[in-house]
Amino acid sequence: MKTTGIILLIVGLLLTIFTSFKFFTKEKVIDLGKVELMAQKPHKVNWSPIIGIVVMGAGGIVLWLGYRKK
């Protein structure tokens, strides 16, 4: 339980600091027989830093329960 709490705290901290990430997909633009033109299209995923704070709170509770069960 302690390990899970620590992992949740770290993930929550990362979610709070980094509130988005970007990735690219390749799409076919033109297909003329043997000639193909591909384009990279960017996609951005955003989330609120409140989600990170909630995850850190859950990690703190799990960590506290892990130490309490001794």
DRENDO-1510 file (C-alpha; in Angstrom, 1 decimal, always signed):
<recs>
REC; n; res; u; v; w
REC; 1; MET; +0.0; +0.0; +0.0 .
REC; 2; LYS; +2.9; +2.3; +0.7 .
REC; 3; THR; +4.3; +1.8; -2.7 .
REC; 4; THR; +1.0; +2.5; -4.4 .
REC; 5; GLY; +0.6; +5.7; -2.4 .
REC; 6; ILE; +4.1; +6.9; -3.3 .
REC; 7; ILE; +3.4; +6.1; -7.0 .
REC; 8; LEU; +0.2; +8.1; -6.9 .
REC; 9; LEU; +1.9; +11.0; -5.3 .
REC; 10; ILE; +4.6; +11.1; -8.0 .
REC; 11; VAL; +2.0; +10.7; -10.8 .
REC; 12; GLY; -0.1; +13.5; -9.3 .
REC; 13; LEU; +2.9; +15.8; -9.1 .
REC; 14; LEU; +3.7; +15.1; -12.8 .
REC; 15; LEU; +0.1; +15.7; -13.8 .
REC; 16; THR; +0.1; +19.0; -11.9 .
REC; 17; ILE; +3.4; +20.2; -13.5 .
REC; 18; PHE; +2.8; +18.9; -17.0 .
REC; 19; THR; -0.8; +19.8; -18.0 .
REC; 20; SER; -0.6; +18.6; -21.6 .
REC; 21; PHE; +1.3; +16.6; -24.2 .
REC; 22; LYS; +1.5; +16.6; -28.0 .
REC; 23; PHE; +1.7; +13.7; -30.4 .
REC; 24; PHE; +1.7; +13.4; -34.2 .
REC; 25; THR; -0.1; +11.1; -36.6 .
REC; 26; LYS; +0.7; +10.5; -40.2 .
REC; 27; GLU; -2.1; +11.0; -42.7 .
REC; 28; LYS; -2.1; +10.3; -46.4 .
REC; 29; VAL; -2.7; +13.5; -48.3 .
REC; 30; ILE; -2.2; +12.5; -52.0 .
REC; 31; ASP; -2.1; +9.0; -53.5 .
REC; 32; LEU; -1.1; +8.9; -57.2 .
REC; 33; GLY; -0.2; +5.3; -57.8 .
REC; 34; LYS; +3.4; +4.9; -56.7 .
REC; 35; VAL; +3.6; +8.5; -55.4 .
REC; 36; GLU; +2.2; +9.1; -51.9 .
REC; 37; LEU; +2.4; +12.3; -49.9 .
REC; 38; MET; +2.1; +12.0; -46.2 .
REC; 39; ALA; +1.5; +14.8; -43.7 .
REC; 40; GLN; +2.1; +14.8; -40.0 .
REC; 41; LYS; -0.9; +16.1; -38.1 .
REC; 42; PRO; -0.4; +17.3; -34.5 .
REC; 43; HIS; -2.8; +16.4; -31.7 .
REC; 44; LYS; -2.7; +18.0; -28.2 .
REC; 45; VAL; -4.1; +16.5; -25.1 .
REC; 46; ASN; -4.9; +18.9; -22.2 .
REC; 47; TRP; -6.0; +18.3; -18.6 .
REC; 48; SER; -6.6; +20.5; -15.6 .
REC; 49; PRO; -4.0; +20.7; -12.9 .
REC; 50; ILE; -6.8; +20.0; -10.4 .
REC; 51; ILE; -6.7; +16.4; -11.6 .
REC; 52; GLY; -3.1; +16.2; -10.5 .
REC; 53; ILE; -4.0; +17.6; -7.1 .
REC; 54; VAL; -6.8; +15.1; -6.7 .
REC; 55; VAL; -4.5; +12.2; -7.6 .
REC; 56; MET; -1.9; +13.5; -5.1 .
REC; 57; GLY; -4.6; +13.7; -2.4 .
REC; 58; ALA; -5.6; +10.1; -3.1 .
REC; 59; GLY; -1.9; +9.1; -3.0 .
REC; 60; GLY; -1.6; +10.8; +0.4 .
REC; 61; ILE; -4.6; +9.0; +1.8 .
REC; 62; VAL; -3.4; +5.6; +0.5 .
REC; 63; LEU; +0.1; +6.3; +2.0 .
REC; 64; TRP; -1.5; +7.3; +5.3 .
REC; 65; LEU; -3.6; +4.2; +5.4 .
REC; 66; GLY; -0.5; +2.1; +4.6 .
REC; 67; TYR; +1.4; +3.5; +7.6 .
REC; 68; ARG; -1.7; +3.3; +9.9 .
REC; 69; LYS; -2.1; -0.4; +9.4 .
REC; 70; LYS; +1.1; -1.2; +11.2 .
</recs>
